[in-house]
Structure formats: structure tokens, C-alpha cells
Amino acid sequence: MTDERIVYRAVIDTLVAQCRTGQGQVSARRVVAGVWNENAEVVTDAAPGQHEMNLLLAALTPDQRAVLAALFAEEFASGVYNALQVLETAGIAPFVPEAGPTASDAFLDRLDDWEWPTA
């Protein structure tokens, strides 16, 4: 396997990790906790939407927050998928399609726990 393909796979796997346990879970964790910004009420220059989001989340049941959290996590992954499609279309290495799945499809496959092809 070429160095470029090793980098390609590492980037895809890092993006998957971000979706599962990194930045892709930050909003979802806040939603499940029922608090978007714990400082929204004490920081005078906090964005007004922060307080409203706290109020909204407090009004939801735990089951409703779980559904909303899943939506936030899926939207993060969707953004990663779309960014990979843009990189492919722009012909940015190492995301230029070769034989096999596109980078965006490889991302979805890895997100679903598929193994990398051995070839």
C-alpha cells in the first residue's frame, strides 16, 4: 500500500473517530444532559440563543433528548460526508477516487464498522 493510501485510510478513520467519540458527540452530549450551555445564565455577553436552547432542552423528556441527540450526531456525520464529496470533486489528493469506493462511501462504510479491503 502506498503512503498516500495509508494517509487516506488514517484520515477516514480519524473522521469516523471524531463522529463517534470526538467533536461529533459534543452537541449530542449536551442535548442528552439537558443543558446546552451551563454558563448561559451567568455570562452577560452569552449569545441569546444559548439561554433559549437551555430552556428548550429542559422542557424535553429524556427520551426526546435522546432522539434529538441522535439527530445532532447524524448531522455532524453528514457534514463530514459532504466535505469528503467536495474534496473528491475538487480532485484533492488523497481523496481522488481510485478503484474501489469513493472517500465519502469509504467513510460511511467505516462508520458502519466495515473493514478496509485487503487489496
Stockholm file with secondary structure:
# STOCKHOLM 1.0

chainA/1-119         MTDERIVYRAVIDTLVAQCRTGQGQVSARRVVAGVWNENAEVVTDAAPGQHEMNLLLAALTPDQRAVLAALFAEEFASGVYNALQVLETAGIAPFVPEAGPTASDAFLDRLDDWEWPTA
#=GR chainA/1-119 SS CCHHHHHHHHHHHHHHHHHHHSGGGHHHHHHHHTCSCTTTTTCTTSCHHHHHHHHHHHHSCHHHHHHHHHHHHHHHHHHHHHHHHHHHHHTCTTCSCCSSCCHHHHHHHHHTTCCCCCC
#=GC SS_cons         CCHHHHHHHHHHHHHHHHHHHSGGGHHHHHHHHTCSCTTTTTCTTSCHHHHHHHHHHHHSCHHHHHHHHHHHHHHHHHHHHHHHHHHHHHTCTTCSCCSSCCHHHHHHHHHTTCCCCCC
//
